[in-house]
Amino acid sequence: MANIMIQQGEKGGLVFYLPKRDLEASIESIEFDTPEKWGGELKLDNGGTYYIDPIAKPPRLPISLRAKRLGAAEDSLPKTKPVETCPPSQQISQLKRILRRASWQ
């Protein structure tokens, strides 16, 4: 689980910030957004999905919370060709991407 911050965006929406990765994204949807229950699954504009434990009432913003990553933005990207079938210049970038993903897990 990661420490995140949710704050009000300049355009009125909510903004999700993950300091560990310097990731900032707008929140597209929140699973529970009522006066009785707030939180659950957060869907971000970059394709990422996180989960925060629901709380009894909407919080005052900004707020720091613990969140679990359900799906990263990279999970929603189209699959690429196997490394062996790519030109050498693309092989290097694909191998770097594979190594980054392995280090996140």
Buried (B, 14 or more C-beta within 10 A) or exposed (E): EBEBBBEEBEEEEBBBBBEEEEBBBEBBEBBBEEEEBBBBBBBBEBBBBBBBEBBEEBEEEEBEBEBEBEBBBEEEEEEEEEEEEBEEEEBEEBEEEEEEEEEEE
